[in-house]
């Protein structure tokens, strides 16, 4: 098993956008709030570069650490997806969060009163696995993770962006390549010696 950690590398690699299309990649915080109103419902996108996971690897764990701004911003109610592309571009080359293609696989993060400080998301390995399985994925590509606020609650979720000069989002992966997967023991050829007698060579 191998592990990998990546942190947002520059301000072009994180952005947020409201459900109505208000977009920024230069804010000192990230928004992923849930709300019935589109103006108050946000999607956050985070791009992690140089993901040295080979094509065909089995993703065991994928989480993100984020640094919550305050106790007024600590209630995630989000679906966690990845962008469904083999090598994601940043949020300057494609100034879009809301309408990027999403993985079919996702994980729901629903919590309240996490308090301020660094918290860890649920495991969304299924979404990362979907990206690693896309034709064209290769070790060293970039991965975008999306937090999408739902419209079924009114909850505020804000955390440090790269521009905050604090603790931008960190991706944590554990994975296994095919050579690491235990194989059944081999006993060589089966030789039939005689009636009722089998010898393993």
C-alpha positions in Angstrom: 0.0 0.0 0.0 1.2 3.5 -0.8 0.2 6.9 0.6 0.2 10.4 -1.0 -0.6 13.8 0.3 -1.0 17.0 -1.8 -1.9 20.5 -0.8 -3.4 23.3 -2.9 -0.3 24.7 -4.7 -1.5 28.2 -5.8 -4.5 30.5 -5.9 -5.6 29.3 -9.4 -6.3 25.8 -7.9 -9.2 26.6 -5.7 -12.4 28.4 -6.4 -16.1 28.6 -5.4 -19.3 29.4 -7.3 -22.8 30.0 -6.2 -25.7 28.0 -7.7 -26.6 31.2 -9.5 -23.2 31.6 -11.1 -21.3 34.0 -8.8 -17.7 32.8 -9.2 -14.3 33.7 -7.6 -10.9 32.1 -7.4 -9.3 34.9 -5.4 -11.3 34.9 -2.2 -9.5 34.3 1.2 -12.0 31.6 2.0 -13.8 28.7 0.4 -17.6 28.4 0.4 -19.6 25.2 0.2 -22.8 26.1 2.0 -26.1 24.4 1.6 -29.3 26.4 1.1 -32.7 26.3 -0.5 -31.9 29.6 -2.1 -29.5 29.4 -5.1 -27.9 32.6 -4.1 -26.8 31.1 -0.8 -25.9 27.6 -2.1 -22.3 27.1 -3.1 -20.0 24.7 -4.8 -16.2 24.6 -4.0 -13.6 23.2 -6.3 -10.1 22.2 -5.3 -7.4 21.1 -7.8 -4.5 18.9 -6.7 -1.5 18.5 -9.0 1.1 15.8 -9.6 -1.1 12.9 -8.4 1.4 10.1 -8.8 -1.1 7.3 -8.7 -0.8 4.9 -11.7 -3.7 4.0 -13.9 -5.4 0.9 -12.6 -4.5 1.5 -9.0 -7.1 0.5 -6.4 -8.0 3.6 -4.3 -8.5 2.6 -0.7 -8.9 5.9 1.1 -9.4 9.5 -0.1 -10.1 12.3 2.3 -9.6 16.1 2.4 -8.4 18.1 5.4 -9.9 21.6 5.6 -9.4 24.4 8.1 -12.8 25.8 9.1 -13.0 29.5 9.6 -15.2 29.8 12.7 -17.9 28.1 14.7 -20.4 29.9 12.5 -19.2 28.2 9.4 -18.8 24.5 10.5 -21.8 22.7 9.2 -21.1 20.7 6.0 -24.1 19.4 4.0 -22.3 18.6 0.8 -21.9 15.9 -1.9 -18.2 15.2 -2.6 -17.5 14.4 -6.2 -14.4 14.6 -8.4 -14.3 16.2 -11.8 -14.8 13.4 -14.4 -11.8 14.1 -16.5 -8.4 12.4 -16.8 -6.3 15.6 -16.2 -8.2 18.6 -14.7 -7.2 22.2 -15.5 -7.1 25.0 -13.0 -9.9 27.6 -12.3 -8.2 30.3 -14.5 -8.0 28.2 -17.7 -11.6 27.1 -16.9 -13.3 29.7 -14.7 -16.1 27.3 -13.7 -17.0 25.2 -10.7 -20.8 24.7 -10.9 -20.9 23.2 -14.4 -17.8 21.0 -14.6 -18.5 17.3 -15.4 -18.9 15.3 -12.2 -18.1 11.7 -11.4 -21.2 9.5 -11.0 -19.8 8.3 -7.7 -20.0 10.6 -4.7 -20.2 10.7 -0.9 -22.4 12.8 1.3 -20.8 14.8 4.0 -23.4 15.8 6.6 -22.3 17.2 9.9 -22.9 20.0 12.4 -20.9 22.0 14.9 -17.5 20.7 13.9 -16.0 23.9 15.5 -13.2 25.8 13.9 -9.9 24.2 13.0 -8.8 21.4 10.8 -11.3 18.6 10.1 -11.2 15.6 7.8 -13.9 14.7 5.2 -15.5 11.3 4.9 -13.7 8.8 2.6 -14.6 9.5 -1.0 -12.4 6.8 -2.6 -15.2 5.7 -4.9 -15.1 9.1 -6.7 -11.3 9.1 -7.1 -11.4 5.5 -8.3 -13.8 6.6 -11.1 -11.2 9.2 -12.3 -8.2 6.9 -12.1 -10.2 4.4 -14.3 -10.8 7.0 -17.0 -8.8 6.3 -20.2 -6.0 8.8 -20.4 -5.4 9.0 -16.7 -1.7 8.6 -15.9 0.6 9.1 -12.9 1.3 12.8 -12.4 -2.1 14.1 -13.7 -4.2 16.7 -11.8 -7.4 15.9 -9.9 -10.2 18.3 -9.0 -12.4 17.5 -5.9 -15.8 19.2 -5.6 -17.9 20.0 -2.6 -21.5 20.7 -3.8 -23.9 22.2 -1.3 -27.3 20.6 -1.3 -30.6 22.4 -1.4 -32.2 20.4 1.4 -30.8 22.4 4.4 -29.6 25.8 5.4 -26.0 25.2 6.6 -22.9 27.3 6.3 -19.6 25.8 5.5 -16.5 27.9 4.9 -12.8 27.1 5.2 -9.4 28.4 4.3 -8.4 29.0 0.7 -4.9 29.2 -0.7 -5.2 33.0 -0.4 -5.9 32.9 3.3 -2.2 32.1 4.0 -3.4 29.6 6.5 -4.1 25.9 5.9 -5.4 25.4 2.3 -7.1 22.1 1.6 -5.0 18.9 1.7 -5.8 15.7 -0.1 -4.9 12.4 1.5 -4.8 9.2 -0.5 -4.1 5.5 0.2 -3.9 3.2 -2.8 -2.7 -0.2 -3.9 -1.3 -1.1 -7.3 -1.9 -4.5 -8.8 1.5 -5.9 -7.8 0.6 -5.2 -4.1 -2.6 -7.3 -4.3 -2.0 -10.6 -2.5 -2.2 -13.6 -4.9 -3.2 -17.2 -4.1 -0.2 -19.4 -3.4 1.0 -21.3 -6.4 1.9 -25.0 -6.0 3.2 -25.5 -9.5 1.9 -28.2 -11.9 -0.5 -31.0 -10.8 0.9 -34.4 -11.8 -1.4 -37.4 -11.9 0.7 -40.4 -10.6 -1.9 -43.0 -10.5 -5.4 -43.8 -9.6 -6.4 -41.7 -6.6 -2.9 -40.1 -6.2 -2.2 -36.5 -7.0 1.1 -34.9 -6.4 1.8 -31.1 -6.5 5.2 -30.3 -7.9 
